């Protein structure tokens, strides 16, 4: 297994942050066939395979806002208002994704991208572990 950590700045607002190009560069540098495992080791972020740039990212954030409102209902209540919802989100959008790799290329669908989903406005910096599993 080959592994690398990349740093991602998600900023001070809720975001769906595209990391596809970093994932592509990682698997291209290794070549071959296998699986790319993308893991964000944070309790308040997730990894999504989603179409980006067509409004789907905004739709995802709006849906998460409806499902997990940023209000005072959350028992986990430190940090910014509604912070507890950021800890619930990874149960809906898991902190990992696995993508097939053939010949050093991600086998994503035509409109799929790999993105970090982050509702936690208190944590601007994220680490993402990319692992390439092959035989």
N, C-alpha and C positions, 0 to 999 in steps of 0.2 A: 504494500500500500504506500502511495506517495501522498503527502499531505502538506498543505500550506495554509497560513492564516492571512486573510486580507482585512484591512481596516476600512470601515465604511462610516462616513459622517452622514447621519440621518437628519441632523438639524434640530431646530427648536419647535417644529410643528409635526403633526401626524403625517406620515409619509408612506408611500410605496416606492422603494428605491431600487432601480434596475441594477443588477450585478451580472447580467448575462455576459457582457464583454469580458469581465474579469474571469468568469467561469470558462469561457471559450479559450482565452489565452492560456489558462492553466492546463486544460486538457490537450490543447494543441502542442504545448511544450513537451508533453509526455508521449503523445502519439498512442496508437494502438486502440484496442477494444477493451471495454470495461464498463464500470459504473462510476458516475460522479455522485458523491454524497456531499450535500451542502448542509451545514449545520451552524446555527447561530446560538452560541452558548450563553444566552441571556434569558431570564425568566419573563421578559416582557416584549419579545419580538418573535416573529414567525417568518417562514419562507413560503412563498407562493409561486406557483407556475400559472401565469396569467398573461393575457394580452395587455400590452401597455401602450399608452399614447393615443388611444382611441376613446378615452373616457372611462374605460373599465377600471383603471386605478382609482379615479374619483368615485365611481360607483361602489367600489369595494370599501373605501373609507366612509362613504355615506351609509352603507349597509352596516358596517361595524359601529358607526355612531348611533344607528337605530337600535341595534342589538345590545350594545354596551355603552349606554349614555355616560358622558363625562359629568356626573353629578355626585351627590353626597350619599348615595345608597350603599357604597362599597365598604365592607368591614375592614378591608386592607386599605388604610386611609392615611398614608404619609405622602409627602411630595405634593404635586399639583392636584387640583380638584379632579376627582374621578380616577386617580392613579390606580386604584384597585382593579379597574377594568383592564388595564394593560397586563395584569397578571392572569386574568381569565382568558384573554385573547389567544394565547398559544394552545389552549384546548380546542379552539376552532380552526386556527391556522397554525399547524405544528411548526416547531423550530427546525425542521429539516425537510429536505426533498432529495429524491434519487432520480438521476437522469441517465439513460443509456448513452454510451459513447462508442462510436464506430469509426475506426480509422482516425482517431484524434479529433473527431467532430461530435458536438452535442447532437443528439437525435431528438430535438425539440420539434413540436408541430409548427406549422407555418407561422402562426401568430403567437406562439408561446414565448415568454421571457421568464427569467428567474429573478425574483424580487424579494427584498427584505421588507416586511410589513412591520411598521413601528408606530405604535400609538403613544409611546412614552416620551413626552416632551422634556422630561427631566434628564434623559440620558442621550446626549448628542452623538456619542461615539460607540460604534459596535464592532465587534470582531466576528468574522465569519470563517469557519474552518471548511476548506475545500479538501476532500479526500478522493483519490482516484484508486479504485479497486480493480485490479486485473489479475490474470493468472500468470 
